[in-house]
Amino acid sequence: MVANLPVRVQTIDRALIILETLSNYDTLSLMQISEKVGLHKATTHRLVNSLLENGYIEKEPTTKHYRISLKLFQIGNRRVQNIDFLNVAKSMIRQLSLELNQTVHLVVEDNQEVLYIDKHDPSDNENRMRSKIGQKAPMYVTAVGKAILATKTNAQIKEYWDNTDIIELTTHTFTDFDSFLAEIETIRQQGYALDNEENEYGIVCVGASFASYKDAAAGAISVSIPSTDIEMKPLYIKKIIETTHKISNLLGHF
């Protein structure tokens, strides 16, 4: 498997292959590692000892089998912690807004509401939204809010509902919990949420949440469009899903 690797990188590549092999199993004996990576037992023993001494693998004291340690996770986690969450998401929503020529919002959950932390309006778009950075909105009437709620358990959603003043802002607003929960289930299945003029007449929003290495819903983004542009909704759905997946990957969620 590894016999024909260039000499200048052979040792490193062999060690990495051992790590990748161990990552697929709970534990492996030295002989099992040797067989799976296709190396002589003596070569495998030398590489395993080096990885063990440097803390990348561990030796199970009872069976004497080897397993991967958490050191690589710790190293990768330092990279994740250094990612500027806001700048990553801001850059992505700006690109999306320019591409679609529509308003795109970035929100986080704050005390059972959504807080608008960034917004991008294309300069030549006449249909500017009334939303402002720093403004809050109810979760149950916004695409971003519903997208975040969809990552929670039904029990958590029921608790949110019971502790929220449910106001009918338009005739499209969900005011019945069972109907709202059915809407949440639809969001879970399709991977995005819609605000079909539930918060404001004349405005439709497509939203989806994104995750980080530690949060199922680190935030959410949405594109807001006039209801007269509804024929473009499939494109907006596709782009919102693609963008949230990219943000999640950049934030360490795979």
HUFEN-V535318 format. One record per residue. N is the residue number from 0. PHI is phi as a letter, one per 20 degrees, with the letter a starting at -180 (999 if undefined). D_LAST is the distance of its C-alpha to the last C-alpha in Angstrom with 1 decimal. Layout:
BEGIN
N;PHI;D_LAST + N;PHI;D_LAST
END
This chain:
BEGIN
0;999;27.8 + 1;d;27.9 + 2;f;31.7 + 3;e;31.8 + 4;f;29.4 + 5;g;31.2 + 6;f;33.1 + 7;f;31.9 + 8;c;28.2 + 9;g;29.0 + 10;f;28.7 + 11;f;25.4 + 12;f;23.9 + 13;f;25.4 + 14;f;24.0 + 15;f;20.5 + 16;f;21.0 + 17;f;22.3 + 18;f;19.3 + 19;f;16.9 + 20;f;19.4 + 21;f;19.7 + 22;f;16.0 + 23;e;16.6 + 24;c;19.5 + 25;f;20.8 + 26;b;23.7 + 27;b;25.8 + 28;f;29.3 + 29;f;30.4 + 30;f;32.0 + 31;f;28.9 + 32;f;26.8 + 33;g;29.7 + 34;f;29.9 + 35;f;26.2 + 36;e;26.0 + 37;m;29.5 + 38;d;31.1 + 39;f;34.5 + 40;g;34.4 + 41;f;36.1 + 42;f;33.5 + 43;f;30.6 + 44;f;32.5 + 45;f;32.8 + 46;f;29.2 + 47;f;28.1 + 48;f;30.6 + 49;f;29.4 + 50;f;25.8 + 51;f;27.3 + 52;f;29.5 + 53;e;26.7 + 54;n;24.6 + 55;e;21.7 + 56;c;22.8 + 57;c;25.0 + 58;d;28.1 + 59;f;28.6 + 60;f;32.2 + 61;e;33.6 + 62;e;32.4 + 63;m;32.0 + 64;e;28.8 + 65;d;25.8 + 66;b;22.2 + 67;f;19.4 + 68;e;19.7 + 69;e;17.3 + 70;f;18.6 + 71;f;15.7 + 72;f;13.4 + 73;f;16.2 + 74;f;16.4 + 75;f;12.8 + 76;f;13.1 + 77;f;16.2 + 78;f;14.5 + 79;f;12.1 + 80;f;15.3 + 81;e;17.2 + 82;f;15.2 + 83;e;17.6 + 84;g;15.8 + 85;f;18.9 + 86;f;19.5 + 87;f;16.0 + 88;f;16.4 + 89;g;20.1 + 90;f;19.9 + 91;f;17.7 + 92;f;20.1 + 93;f;23.0 + 94;f;22.0 + 95;f;21.4 + 96;f;24.7 + 97;f;26.7 + 98;f;25.3 + 99;e;26.3 + 100;l;29.2 + 101;c;28.4 + 102;f;27.6 + 103;c;24.0 + 104;d;23.3 + 105;c;20.7 + 106;c;21.1 + 107;c;20.1 + 108;f;21.5 + 109;b;24.7 + 110;l;27.0 + 111;m;26.2 + 112;c;26.6 + 113;e;24.5 + 114;d;25.4 + 115;f;25.4 + 116;d;24.3 + 117;a;24.4 + 118;b;26.0 + 119;c;26.7 + 120;d;29.8 + 121;f;30.8 + 122;f;34.3 + 123;d;36.0 + 124;e;34.6 + 125;f;37.5 + 126;e;35.5 + 127;f;34.3 + 128;e;32.8 + 129;f;34.6 + 130;f;31.5 + 131;c;31.6 + 132;f;29.2 + 133;n;29.8 + 134;f;30.8 + 135;d;29.5 + 136;b;29.4 + 137;f;29.2 + 138;f;25.9 + 139;f;27.7 + 140;d;29.1 + 141;d;26.2 + 142;f;23.4 + 143;f;21.0 + 144;f;22.5 + 145;f;22.2 + 146;f;18.5 + 147;f;17.9 + 148;f;20.3 + 149;f;18.6 + 150;e;15.7 + 151;e;18.6 + 152;f;20.8 + 153;f;24.1 + 154;f;26.0 + 155;f;24.4 + 156;f;25.1 + 157;f;28.6 + 158;f;29.1 + 159;g;28.0 + 160;f;30.3 + 161;f;33.2 + 162;d;33.0 + 163;c;32.8 + 164;f;35.9 + 165;e;35.1 + 166;d;37.2 + 167;e;37.8 + 168;f;37.2 + 169;b;37.9 + 170;f;39.0 + 171;e;35.4 + 172;f;34.0 + 173;f;32.8 + 174;c;35.2 + 175;d;35.0 + 176;f;32.3 + 177;f;32.1 + 178;f;31.7 + 179;f;29.0 + 180;f;27.1 + 181;f;27.4 + 182;f;26.1 + 183;f;23.0 + 184;f;22.5 + 185;f;22.8 + 186;f;20.1 + 187;g;17.7 + 188;f;18.6 + 189;e;18.6 + 190;n;15.6 + 191;b;17.9 + 192;c;21.1 + 193;c;24.5 + 194;d;27.4 + 195;e;30.4 + 196;l;33.0 + 197;e;32.3 + 198;d;32.6 + 199;b;34.9 + 200;f;37.1 + 201;n;36.4 + 202;c;32.8 + 203;d;29.8 + 204;c;26.2 + 205;d;22.9 + 206;c;19.9 + 207;b;16.3 + 208;e;14.2 + 209;c;11.1 + 210;d;9.0 + 211;c;8.7 + 212;f;7.9 + 213;c;11.0 + 214;c;11.8 + 215;f;11.1 + 216;c;13.2 + 217;f;13.7 + 218;r;15.9 + 219;b;16.7 + 220;c;18.5 + 221;b;21.3 + 222;d;23.8 + 223;d;27.4 + 224;c;30.0 + 225;f;33.6 + 226;f;34.2 + 227;f;36.5 + 228;e;33.5 + 229;f;31.9 + 230;f;32.1 + 231;e;29.3 + 232;g;26.9 + 233;g;25.0 + 234;f;24.2 + 235;f;23.1 + 236;f;20.8 + 237;g;19.2 + 238;f;18.8 + 239;f;17.5 + 240;f;14.6 + 241;g;13.8 + 242;f;14.2 + 243;f;12.0 + 244;f;9.1 + 245;f;10.0 + 246;f;10.6 + 247;g;7.3 + 248;f;5.8 + 249;f;9.1 + 250;e;8.9 + 251;n;6.3 + 252;d;3.8 + 253;c;0.0
END
